[in-house]
Amino acid sequence: MTPTSSSSPTPGKRTSGNPATQARLDLTVKQQREQQKQEKLAEYQRQLAKRRRGKIVWWAVGGVAALTVVGLIAASIVLAPPPAPTYTAGGSGAKIDGVETFTNETRHTEGTVDYPQTPPAGGPHNPIWLNCGIYDEPQQNENAVHSLEHGAVWVTYDADLVTGDALATLKAELPSSYVILSPYVGLPSPIVLSAWNAQLKVQDASDARIPEFLEEYWRNQNVPEPGSACTGAIDGPGKQS
């Protein structure tokens, strides 16, 4: 009867009948397993480091994007034009040095009118008013005068004398509504402000009387048709805003 061994070799495992050789084989297997374990650990650490680098990159990109947005918002605030000044509807009777007042009739006419003031400050006018706004071309007297009847102020300037910074200074004094700004040919001074039956001639866009005139005559309650619209009619040539 053939004797049986007390243990059988593990399938796939190298064996040897020599105990010393078998010990070396067992050691080699352990080393291989340890090496595989270390390789798996190293790969895990590489993947972990990769994910960390990816997070850092995305945080950096997100931070730069956030700073860019903040910068753009700040720049838009800094570079945005200042809001238009506000004036109270006028008619308090304030006296302003240099303001001339007139007595002009109010009626509609389809024809051309020979006005006593240049530019006109009231009188017969076209049935259709000029929409208030900023124009870079001269406007028709008869339509603009109708706007004065509604309480608008017509700010006219000599385009050869008032340019660049001076024109920007003049625009900065204007309200956002019920005002017409346009060049005018043949003005008696570089800038003339006209309201219904009132007018002011100035030499410089920084003249302190400009906002004073606007405060007193803008939407003046003593015009023939106070509160009537200054929009919804016709735009003249060269309308900017």
C-alpha positions, 0 to 999 in steps of 0.5 A: 500500500502506497503511503500518502503525504500529509499535505498536497501542493497548492494548484499553480504553485511551484514545489520542490522536494528539496526543503531549501529549494522549497523555502526559496520558492515560497520566499519568491512567491511572497516577494511577488505578492508584496511587489504586486501589493506595492505596485497597486498601492503606487498606482492608487497613489498616482491616481489620487495625486492626479485627482488632486492636481485636477482639483487644484487646476480647476480651483485655479481656473475657477479662481481666475474666472471669478477674478475676471468677472469681478474685474469686468463688473468693477470696470463696468462700474468705473467706466459707466457714464454717470447718471443724468442729473435730475431737476425739479419741474420748474416755474419758481420764478428764480432770477438768473443773470442773463436770462431774457424773457419774451411774449410769444403767441401759441398756435399751430401753423403748417408753414415756415415761421420767421421767429423774432429770436434765434433760435426761437423761444416760442411762437407759432409752430408745427402741429407735430412736436420734435421728440426730445433727445440728442441730435448731431444735426440741426433741427426744424424750428417749427417742430422744436418750438412745439416741444418747448410748448410742452415744457422741454428745453432746447439746448443749441450749440455752435458745432464749430466752437463746441466740440470734444470735451466742451460738448461732453461737459454740456451733455453731462448737464442735461436731464434724461428727458424733456430736453433737446440738444442739437447744433444750430447754424447762426447762433449769437453765442457758442451755446444758447438755452431756450425754453418757452418765452425764455432764453440764455446765451452763454460762452462756455459749457462749464457756465454755472448758469446752465444747470440753473436755467435747467432747474428753473425752466425744465418742465416749466409749469407756466408753458402753454401745455405743461406735462404734455409728451415730448416723445411719440411724435417725430425724430429729426435727422441725426437722432443719437438717443 
